[in-house]
Amino acid sequence: MVEVGNAALLSEVAGYYSDKLEQHGQSPRGVDWNGEEGQTLRFRELCRVIDASRPFSVTDLGCGYGALHDFLSAEGRAFDYLGVDVSGSMVEAARERLQGRGNARLLQASAPDCVNDYGIASGIFNVRFGRTDAEWQAYVERSLDELDRASRLGFSFNCLTSYSDADRMRPDLYYADPGRLFDLCKRRYSRNVALLHDYGLYEFTMLVRKQP
Ligand SMILES: C[S@@+](CC[C@H](N)C(=O)[O-])C[C@H]1O[C@@H](n2cnc3c(N)ncnc32)[C@H](O)[C@@H]1O
């Protein structure tokens, strides 16, 4: 399995999400979202990074059971899809769900094994278990380096926001500072970065567009 950093951390992440899938099945709750509306809204914001006027290839890092493939298909997009997830049971579920769709490939890993036009990561930075801010920030940055390395035209990701209401924040979740991550993306990855923090959830989406 291709790994980003800490094996113990990744196995904790995989165990957490495999349990969710076992409890709730192939549904938004099975990947720890509250419902389909929020899951779809996230996809819509993340996919703004894609130039849909031409066929494209996309890596879905933290693909869960492959719901992004359903979203892109429903939109009538022409695409090739690589779903990557650290949880073996998520990858199995996605494989079963997407079987027979010739444009899909799945991989159990924490990093893609090839370069695609775009990389998208929805929900992979939220649950930090007992990790400190510094540990989790380092993990986020390593994962973003991977997304950058594996995307030709751009990538996007979302994070819970540090602007969330204090009384609703949980210690096991990571609330990122959007300004800090915007600065990192501008300095490290591309001059063309958009921060979307206006879609009504306690989170933000970052779009990093690269020059082809
Ligand atoms: C919140 S769920 C979202 C699933 C999917 N993106 C969606 O929106 O339906 C996060 C998924 O990312 C996976 N994941 C978390 N961190 C990961 C990492 N570093 N590499 C690969 N997969 C990861 C988890 O196993 C889980 O299936």
The ligand as an SDF file (V2000), in Angstrom:
LIG
                    3D

 27 29  0  0  0  0  0  0  0  0999 V2000
  -15.6410   11.7160    5.2480 C   0  0  0  0  0  0  0  0  0  0  0  0
  -15.3160   10.2950    4.2680 S   0  0  0  0  0  0  0  0  0  0  0  0
  -15.7950   10.9550    2.6770 C   0  0  0  0  0  0  0  0  0  0  0  0
  -15.8750    9.9590    1.5600 C   0  0  0  0  0  0  0  0  0  0  0  0
  -16.1160   10.5780    0.1770 C   0  0  0  0  0  0  0  0  0  0  0  0
  -15.0690   11.5170   -0.1550 N   0  0  0  0  0  0  0  0  0  0  0  0
  -17.4700   11.2590    0.1320 C   0  0  0  0  0  0  0  0  0  0  0  0
  -17.5120   12.4810    0.2610 O   0  0  0  0  0  0  0  0  0  0  0  0
  -18.4670   10.5510   -0.0180 O   0  0  0  0  0  0  0  0  0  0  0  0
  -13.5430   10.2680    4.1910 C   0  0  0  0  0  0  0  0  0  0  0  0
  -12.9780    9.0390    3.4870 C   0  0  0  0  0  0  0  0  0  0  0  0
  -11.5900    9.2760    3.2790 O   0  0  0  0  0  0  0  0  0  0  0  0
  -10.8430    8.1440    3.6430 C   0  0  0  0  0  0  0  0  0  0  0  0
   -9.5290    8.6840    4.0510 N   0  0  0  0  0  0  0  0  0  0  0  0
   -9.2600    9.4890    5.1090 C   0  0  0  0  0  0  0  0  0  0  0  0
   -7.9780    9.8460    5.1080 N   0  0  0  0  0  0  0  0  0  0  0  0
   -7.4250    9.2640    4.0100 C   0  0  0  0  0  0  0  0  0  0  0  0
   -6.1120    9.2840    3.4530 C   0  0  0  0  0  0  0  0  0  0  0  0
   -5.1140    9.9610    4.0080 N   0  0  0  0  0  0  0  0  0  0  0  0
   -5.8890    8.5750    2.3260 N   0  0  0  0  0  0  0  0  0  0  0  0
   -6.8860    7.8710    1.7450 C   0  0  0  0  0  0  0  0  0  0  0  0
   -8.1440    7.8210    2.2220 N   0  0  0  0  0  0  0  0  0  0  0  0
   -8.4110    8.5250    3.3350 C   0  0  0  0  0  0  0  0  0  0  0  0
  -11.6480    7.4640    4.7250 C   0  0  0  0  0  0  0  0  0  0  0  0
  -11.3560    6.0900    4.8160 O   0  0  0  0  0  0  0  0  0  0  0  0
  -13.0780    7.7440    4.2620 C   0  0  0  0  0  0  0  0  0  0  0  0
  -13.5520    6.7210    3.4250 O   0  0  0  0  0  0  0  0  0  0  0  0
  1  2  1  0
  2  3  1  0
  2 10  1  0
  3  4  1  0
  4  5  1  0
  5  6  1  0
  5  7  1  0
  7  8  2  0
  7  9  1  0
 10 11  1  0
 11 12  1  0
 11 26  1  0
 12 13  1  0
 13 14  1  0
 13 24  1  0
 14 15  1  0
 14 23  1  0
 15 16  2  0
 16 17  1  0
 17 18  1  0
 17 23  2  0
 18 19  1  0
 18 20  2  0
 20 21  1  0
 21 22  2  0
 22 23  1  0
 24 25  1  0
 24 26  1  0
 26 27  1  0
M  CHG  2   2   1   9  -1
M  END
$$$$
